[in-house]
Amino acid sequence: MKTLKVIVEKHPDGYVAYPLGLKGVVVAEGETYEEALAEVKSAIRFHIETFGNDAFENDDIMETFVAEVAV
């Protein structure tokens, strides 16, 4: 079993979740945080079943930070 970091964003109309460390695009959404997380977990499993070990990026992400900058 591999552990992945998942970003969950809250939007006015629900939640969007996506993992870090996978090749390709894996995104899920839900009306609640829990629903978005469950949906992205299902999408991640499908992605790994489809692509196997090729689904993973080559480097492991040790930590994830969220920063805010003004531009």
Biopython code that builds the backbone (N, CA, C, O; Angstrom):
import numpy as np
from Bio.PDB.StructureBuilder import StructureBuilder

atoms = [
    (1, "MET", "N", (0.837, -1.171, 0.000)),
    (1, "MET", "CA", (0.000, 0.000, 0.000)),
    (1, "MET", "C", (0.885, 1.238, 0.000)),
    (1, "MET", "O", (1.844, 1.319, 0.767)),
    (2, "LYS", "N", (0.568, 2.190, -0.848)),
    (2, "LYS", "CA", (1.330, 3.428, -0.978)),
    (2, "LYS", "C", (0.489, 4.576, -0.430)),
    (2, "LYS", "O", (-0.722, 4.628, -0.648)),
    (3, "THR", "N", (1.127, 5.480, 0.270)),
    (3, "THR", "CA", (0.447, 6.651, 0.805)),
    (3, "THR", "C", (0.733, 7.846, -0.099)),
    (3, "THR", "O", (1.883, 8.124, -0.436)),
    (4, "LEU", "N", (-0.322, 8.540, -0.482)),
    (4, "LEU", "CA", (-0.188, 9.726, -1.319)),
    (4, "LEU", "C", (-0.754, 10.934, -0.588)),
    (4, "LEU", "O", (-1.669, 10.805, 0.225)),
    (5, "LYS", "N", (-0.214, 12.087, -0.878)),
    (5, "LYS", "CA", (-0.768, 13.326, -0.363)),
    (5, "LYS", "C", (-1.854, 13.796, -1.325)),
    (5, "LYS", "O", (-1.690, 13.718, -2.543)),
    (6, "VAL", "N", (-2.963, 14.284, -0.772)),
    (6, "VAL", "CA", (-4.090, 14.735, -1.577)),
    (6, "VAL", "C", (-4.405, 16.182, -1.199)),
    (6, "VAL", "O", (-4.493, 16.520, -0.019)),
    (7, "ILE", "N", (-4.572, 17.017, -2.197)),
    (7, "ILE", "CA", (-4.996, 18.399, -2.004)),
    (7, "ILE", "C", (-6.516, 18.426, -2.126)),
    (7, "ILE", "O", (-7.078, 17.890, -3.081)),
    (8, "VAL", "N", (-7.175, 19.049, -1.157)),
    (8, "VAL", "CA", (-8.629, 19.218, -1.213)),
    (8, "VAL", "C", (-8.915, 20.716, -1.155)),
    (8, "VAL", "O", (-8.515, 21.403, -0.214)),
    (9, "GLU", "N", (-9.606, 21.203, -2.166)),
    (9, "GLU", "CA", (-9.937, 22.619, -2.245)),
    (9, "GLU", "C", (-11.429, 22.813, -2.012)),
    (9, "GLU", "O", (-12.249, 22.060, -2.537)),
    (10, "LYS", "N", (-11.777, 23.827, -1.221)),
    (10, "LYS", "CA", (-13.183, 24.157, -1.010)),
    (10, "LYS", "C", (-13.560, 25.292, -1.951)),
    (10, "LYS", "O", (-12.917, 26.341, -1.966)),
    (11, "HIS", "N", (-14.606, 25.070, -2.733)),
    (11, "HIS", "CA", (-15.119, 26.053, -3.675)),
    (11, "HIS", "C", (-16.555, 26.395, -3.279)),
    (11, "HIS", "O", (-17.153, 25.669, -2.485)),
    (12, "PRO", "N", (-17.122, 27.476, -3.809)),
    (12, "PRO", "CA", (-18.492, 27.840, -3.454)),
    (12, "PRO", "C", (-19.517, 26.735, -3.736)),
    (12, "PRO", "O", (-20.529, 26.630, -3.043)),
    (13, "ASP", "N", (-19.252, 25.920, -4.750)),
    (13, "ASP", "CA", (-20.218, 24.887, -5.127)),
    (13, "ASP", "C", (-19.794, 23.471, -4.733)),
    (13, "ASP", "O", (-20.386, 22.503, -5.210)),
    (14, "GLY", "N", (-18.786, 23.332, -3.875)),
    (14, "GLY", "CA", (-18.365, 21.999, -3.437)),
    (14, "GLY", "C", (-16.864, 21.910, -3.248)),
    (14, "GLY", "O", (-16.179, 22.920, -3.081)),
    (15, "TYR", "N", (-16.363, 20.680, -3.279)),
    (15, "TYR", "CA", (-14.949, 20.410, -3.027)),
    (15, "TYR", "C", (-14.315, 19.717, -4.229)),
    (15, "TYR", "O", (-14.964, 18.931, -4.919)),
    (16, "VAL", "N", (-13.046, 20.016, -4.469)),
    (16, "VAL", "CA", (-12.264, 19.377, -5.521)),
    (16, "VAL", "C", (-11.032, 18.777, -4.857)),
    (16, "VAL", "O", (-10.400, 19.418, -4.018)),
    (17, "ALA", "N", (-10.691, 17.540, -5.234)),
    (17, "ALA", "CA", (-9.541, 16.859, -4.641)),
    (17, "ALA", "C", (-8.669, 16.273, -5.734)),
    (17, "ALA", "O", (-9.167, 15.770, -6.741)),
    (18, "TYR", "N", (-7.352, 16.342, -5.523)),
    (18, "TYR", "CA", (-6.415, 15.736, -6.472)),
    (18, "TYR", "C", (-5.152, 15.322, -5.729)),
    (18, "TYR", "O", (-4.724, 15.992, -4.789)),
    (19, "PRO", "N", (-4.553, 14.200, -6.162)),
    (19, "PRO", "CA", (-3.355, 13.699, -5.491)),
    (19, "PRO", "C", (-2.084, 14.317, -6.054)),
    (19, "PRO", "O", (-2.059, 14.818, -7.179)),
    (20, "LEU", "N", (-1.038, 14.271, -5.253)),
    (20, "LEU", "CA", (0.302, 14.639, -5.696)),
    (20, "LEU", "C", (1.089, 13.352, -5.904)),
    (20, "LEU", "O", (0.854, 12.361, -5.212)),
    (21, "GLY", "N", (2.017, 13.364, -6.848)),
    (21, "GLY", "CA", (2.894, 12.219, -7.028)),
    (21, "GLY", "C", (2.449, 11.201, -8.058)),
    (21, "GLY", "O", (3.065, 10.144, -8.189)),
    (22, "LEU", "N", (1.376, 11.507, -8.801)),
    (22, "LEU", "CA", (0.943, 10.609, -9.874)),
    (22, "LEU", "C", (1.152, 11.290, -11.216)),
    (22, "LEU", "O", (0.987, 12.504, -11.337)),
    (23, "LYS", "N", (1.512, 10.513, -12.216)),
    (23, "LYS", "CA", (1.592, 11.018, -13.583)),
    (23, "LYS", "C", (0.173, 11.091, -14.126)),
    (23, "LYS", "O", (-0.668, 10.259, -13.787)),
    (24, "GLY", "N", (-0.088, 12.059, -14.945)),
    (24, "GLY", "CA", (-1.419, 12.199, -15.517)),
    (24, "GLY", "C", (-2.318, 13.036, -14.613)),
    (24, "GLY", "O", (-1.872, 13.623, -13.628)),
    (25, "VAL", "N", (-3.579, 13.073, -14.973)),
    (25, "VAL", "CA", (-4.534, 13.895, -14.253)),
    (25, "VAL", "C", (-5.532, 13.009, -13.529)),
    (25, "VAL", "O", (-6.210, 12.188, -14.147)),
    (26, "VAL", "N", (-5.618, 13.178, -12.220)),
    (26, "VAL", "CA", (-6.599, 12.475, -11.406)),
    (26, "VAL", "C", (-7.273, 13.542, -10.550)),
    (26, "VAL", "O", (-6.637, 14.138, -9.681)),
    (27, "VAL", "N", (-8.556, 13.782, -10.795)),
    (27, "VAL", "CA", (-9.295, 14.814, -10.075)),
    (27, "VAL", "C", (-10.666, 14.260, -9.726)),
    (27, "VAL", "O", (-11.254, 13.499, -10.495)),
    (28, "ALA", "N", (-11.169, 14.647, -8.565)),
    (28, "ALA", "CA", (-12.512, 14.245, -8.157)),
    (28, "ALA", "C", (-13.177, 15.423, -7.468)),
    (28, "ALA", "O", (-12.511, 16.358, -7.022)),
    (29, "GLU", "N", (-14.488, 15.367, -7.389)),
    (29, "GLU", "CA", (-15.222, 16.424, -6.709)),
    (29, "GLU", "C", (-16.350, 15.835, -5.885)),
    (29, "GLU", "O", (-16.757, 14.691, -6.089)),
    (30, "GLY", "N", (-16.846, 16.626, -4.959)),
    (30, "GLY", "CA", (-17.958, 16.185, -4.132)),
    (30, "GLY", "C", (-18.612, 17.372, -3.456)),
    (30, "GLY", "O", (-18.044, 18.462, -3.400)),
    (31, "GLU", "N", (-19.796, 17.152, -2.951)),
    (31, "GLU", "CA", (-20.501, 18.217, -2.246)),
    (31, "GLU", "C", (-19.915, 18.461, -0.861)),
    (31, "GLU", "O", (-20.050, 19.552, -0.308)),
    (32, "THR", "N", (-19.257, 17.433, -0.296)),
    (32, "THR", "CA", (-18.624, 17.559, 1.011)),
    (32, "THR", "C", (-17.149, 17.182, 0.897)),
    (32, "THR", "O", (-16.720, 16.574, -0.084)),
    (33, "TYR", "N", (-16.385, 17.554, 1.921)),
    (33, "TYR", "CA", (-14.975, 17.189, 1.992)),
    (33, "TYR", "C", (-14.821, 15.678, 1.935)),
    (33, "TYR", "O", (-13.999, 15.158, 1.181)),
    (34, "GLU", "N", (-15.612, 14.980, 2.732)),
    (34, "GLU", "CA", (-15.530, 13.514, 2.800)),
    (34, "GLU", "C", (-15.873, 12.865, 1.466)),
    (34, "GLU", "O", (-15.234, 11.892, 1.063)),
    (35, "GLU", "N", (-16.877, 13.399, 0.781)),
    (35, "GLU", "CA", (-17.270, 12.849, -0.519)),
    (35, "GLU", "C", (-16.170, 13.050, -1.552)),
    (35, "GLU", "O", (-15.870, 12.138, -2.323)),
    (36, "ALA", "N", (-15.569, 14.227, -1.575)),
    (36, "ALA", "CA", (-14.476, 14.493, -2.516)),
    (36, "ALA", "C", (-13.296, 13.579, -2.235)),
    (36, "ALA", "O", (-12.672, 13.070, -3.166)),
    (37, "LEU", "N", (-12.982, 13.366, -0.963)),
    (37, "LEU", "CA", (-11.871, 12.500, -0.599)),
    (37, "LEU", "C", (-12.148, 11.052, -0.999)),
    (37, "LEU", "O", (-11.258, 10.372, -1.509)),
    (38, "ALA", "N", (-13.367, 10.578, -0.774)),
    (38, "ALA", "CA", (-13.731, 9.213, -1.160)),
    (38, "ALA", "C", (-13.672, 9.040, -2.676)),
    (38, "ALA", "O", (-13.215, 8.010, -3.172)),
    (39, "GLU", "N", (-14.133, 10.045, -3.404)),
    (39, "GLU", "CA", (-14.123, 9.976, -4.868)),
    (39, "GLU", "C", (-12.708, 9.987, -5.425)),
    (39, "GLU", "O", (-12.412, 9.257, -6.371)),
    (40, "VAL", "N", (-11.829, 10.803, -4.851)),
    (40, "VAL", "CA", (-10.456, 10.846, -5.360)),
    (40, "VAL", "C", (-9.730, 9.550, -5.011)),
    (40, "VAL", "O", (-8.890, 9.088, -5.784)),
    (41, "LYS", "N", (-10.038, 8.966, -3.871)),
    (41, "LYS", "CA", (-9.433, 7.674, -3.511)),
    (41, "LYS", "C", (-9.822, 6.607, -4.530)),
    (41, "LYS", "O", (-8.986, 5.806, -4.948)),
    (42, "SER", "N", (-11.075, 6.598, -4.923)),
    (42, "SER", "CA", (-11.539, 5.657, -5.943)),
    (42, "SER", "C", (-10.846, 5.921, -7.281)),
    (42, "SER", "O", (-10.442, 4.984, -7.969)),
    (43, "ALA", "N", (-10.710, 7.190, -7.644)),
    (43, "ALA", "CA", (-10.053, 7.550, -8.906)),
    (43, "ALA", "C", (-8.578, 7.161, -8.887)),
    (43, "ALA", "O", (-8.039, 6.715, -9.899)),
    (44, "ILE", "N", (-7.931, 7.327, -7.742)),
    (44, "ILE", "CA", (-6.516, 6.946, -7.610)),
    (44, "ILE", "C", (-6.369, 5.441, -7.796)),
    (44, "ILE", "O", (-5.482, 4.990, -8.520)),
    (45, "ARG", "N", (-7.224, 4.670, -7.154)),
    (45, "ARG", "CA", (-7.165, 3.202, -7.304)),
    (45, "ARG", "C", (-7.320, 2.794, -8.765)),
    (45, "ARG", "O", (-6.576, 1.949, -9.261)),
    (46, "PHE", "N", (-8.287, 3.397, -9.448)),
    (46, "PHE", "CA", (-8.507, 3.083, -10.858)),
    (46, "PHE", "C", (-7.280, 3.446, -11.691)),
    (46, "PHE", "O", (-6.873, 2.683, -12.567)),
    (47, "HIS", "N", (-6.696, 4.606, -11.418)),
    (47, "HIS", "CA", (-5.517, 5.064, -12.151)),
    (47, "HIS", "C", (-4.353, 4.089, -11.966)),
    (47, "HIS", "O", (-3.664, 3.754, -12.930)),
    (48, "ILE", "N", (-4.135, 3.636, -10.735)),
    (48, "ILE", "CA", (-3.046, 2.693, -10.461)),
    (48, "ILE", "C", (-3.338, 1.328, -11.078)),
    (48, "ILE", "O", (-2.429, 0.686, -11.604)),
    (49, "GLU", "N", (-4.590, 0.873, -11.025)),
    (49, "GLU", "CA", (-4.952, -0.400, -11.664)),
    (49, "GLU", "C", (-4.721, -0.328, -13.167)),
    (49, "GLU", "O", (-4.316, -1.314, -13.784)),
    (50, "THR", "N", (-4.976, 0.831, -13.755)),
    (50, "THR", "CA", (-4.832, 0.995, -15.203)),
    (50, "THR", "C", (-3.366, 1.084, -15.630)),
    (50, "THR", "O", (-2.969, 0.453, -16.609)),
    (51, "PHE", "N", (-2.557, 1.865, -14.901)),
    (51, "PHE", "CA", (-1.189, 2.142, -15.327)),
    (51, "PHE", "C", (-0.114, 1.429, -14.511)),
    (51, "PHE", "O", (1.061, 1.479, -14.876)),
    (52, "GLY", "N", (-0.483, 0.774, -13.425)),
    (52, "GLY", "CA", (0.496, 0.064, -12.610)),
    (52, "GLY", "C", (1.518, 1.009, -12.021)),
    (52, "GLY", "O", (1.203, 2.156, -11.704)),
    (53, "ASN", "N", (2.745, 0.532, -11.872)),
    (53, "ASN", "CA", (3.817, 1.350, -11.288)),
    (53, "ASN", "C", (4.181, 2.551, -12.149)),
    (53, "ASN", "O", (4.807, 3.492, -11.661)),
    (54, "ASP", "N", (3.796, 2.532, -13.433)),
    (54, "ASP", "CA", (4.055, 3.684, -14.299)),
    (54, "ASP", "C", (3.203, 4.890, -13.913)),
    (54, "ASP", "O", (3.451, 5.995, -14.395)),
    (55, "ALA", "N", (2.209, 4.699, -13.056)),
    (55, "ALA", "CA", (1.344, 5.799, -12.631)),
    (55, "ALA", "C", (2.056, 6.750, -11.688)),
    (55, "ALA", "O", (1.648, 7.903, -11.550)),
    (56, "PHE", "N", (3.124, 6.281, -11.030)),
    (56, "PHE", "CA", (3.795, 7.085, -10.017)),
    (56, "PHE", "C", (4.918, 7.921, -10.600)),
    (56, "PHE", "O", (5.624, 7.492, -11.512)),
    (57, "GLU", "N", (5.075, 9.138, -10.051)),
    (57, "GLU", "CA", (6.211, 9.979, -10.394)),
    (57, "GLU", "C", (7.468, 9.295, -9.873)),
    (57, "GLU", "O", (7.385, 8.428, -9.003)),
    (58, "ASN", "N", (8.612, 9.670, -10.386)),
    (58, "ASN", "CA", (9.866, 9.036, -9.993)),
    (58, "ASN", "C", (10.355, 9.427, -8.607)),
    (58, "ASN", "O", (11.047, 8.645, -7.955)),
    (59, "ASP", "N", (10.012, 10.612, -8.151)),
    (59, "ASP", "CA", (10.512, 11.065, -6.858)),
    (59, "ASP", "C", (9.400, 11.067, -5.812)),
    (59, "ASP", "O", (8.248, 11.377, -6.116)),
    (60, "ASP", "N", (9.753, 10.722, -4.597)),
    (60, "ASP", "CA", (8.797, 10.733, -3.506)),
    (60, "ASP", "C", (8.691, 12.139, -2.937)),
    (60, "ASP", "O", (9.699, 12.818, -2.743)),
    (61, "ILE", "N", (7.475, 12.567, -2.674)),
    (61, "ILE", "CA", (7.247, 13.857, -2.048)),
    (61, "ILE", "C", (7.345, 13.650, -0.544)),
    (61, "ILE", "O", (6.567, 12.893, 0.037)),
    (62, "MET", "N", (8.293, 14.318, 0.075)),
    (62, "MET", "CA", (8.495, 14.150, 1.514)),
    (62, "MET", "C", (7.539, 15.022, 2.323)),
    (62, "MET", "O", (7.011, 14.582, 3.344)),
    (63, "GLU", "N", (7.317, 16.237, 1.879)),
    (63, "GLU", "CA", (6.415, 17.150, 2.564)),
    (63, "GLU", "C", (5.676, 17.979, 1.522)),
    (63, "GLU", "O", (6.161, 18.181, 0.408)),
    (64, "THR", "N", (4.522, 18.444, 1.895)),
    (64, "THR", "CA", (3.751, 19.313, 1.012)),
    (64, "THR", "C", (3.434, 20.590, 1.780)),
    (64, "THR", "O", (2.997, 20.537, 2.929)),
    (65, "PHE", "N", (3.652, 21.723, 1.149)),
    (65, "PHE", "CA", (3.375, 23.014, 1.762)),
    (65, "PHE", "C", (2.398, 23.773, 0.882)),
    (65, "PHE", "O", (2.430, 23.655, -0.342)),
    (66, "VAL", "N", (1.550, 24.534, 1.496)),
    (66, "VAL", "CA", (0.669, 25.445, 0.761)),
    (66, "VAL", "C", (1.099, 26.851, 1.137)),
    (66, "VAL", "O", (1.118, 27.215, 2.313)),
    (67, "ALA", "N", (1.439, 27.624, 0.140)),
    (67, "ALA", "CA", (1.896, 28.988, 0.374)),
    (67, "ALA", "C", (1.019, 29.953, -0.406)),
    (67, "ALA", "O", (0.381, 29.578, -1.390)),
    (68, "GLU", "N", (0.998, 31.167, 0.035)),
    (68, "GLU", "CA", (0.226, 32.195, -0.645)),
    (68, "GLU", "C", (1.163, 33.340, -0.986)),
    (68, "GLU", "O", (1.928, 33.797, -0.136)),
    (69, "VAL", "N", (1.104, 33.806, -2.231)),
    (69, "VAL", "CA", (1.932, 34.925, -2.668)),
    (69, "VAL", "C", (1.061, 35.939, -3.396)),
    (69, "VAL", "O", (0.075, 35.566, -4.031)),
    (70, "ALA", "N", (1.407, 37.184, -3.313)),
    (70, "ALA", "CA", (0.711, 38.235, -4.057)),
    (70, "ALA", "C", (1.524, 38.539, -5.304)),
    (70, "ALA", "O", (2.743, 38.696, -5.234)),
    (71, "VAL", "N", (0.855, 38.620, -6.438)),
    (71, "VAL", "CA", (1.544, 38.937, -7.697)),
    (71, "VAL", "C", (0.863, 40.087, -8.398)),
    (71, "VAL", "O", (1.297, 40.499, -9.473)),
]
sb = StructureBuilder()
sb.init_structure("model")
sb.init_model(0)
sb.init_chain("A")
sb.init_seg("    ")
for serial, (resi, resn, name, xyz) in enumerate(atoms, 1):
    if name == "N":
        sb.init_residue(resn, " ", resi, " ")
    sb.init_atom(name, np.array(xyz, "f"), 0.0, 1.0, " ", f" {name:<3s}", serial, name[0])
structure = sb.get_structure()
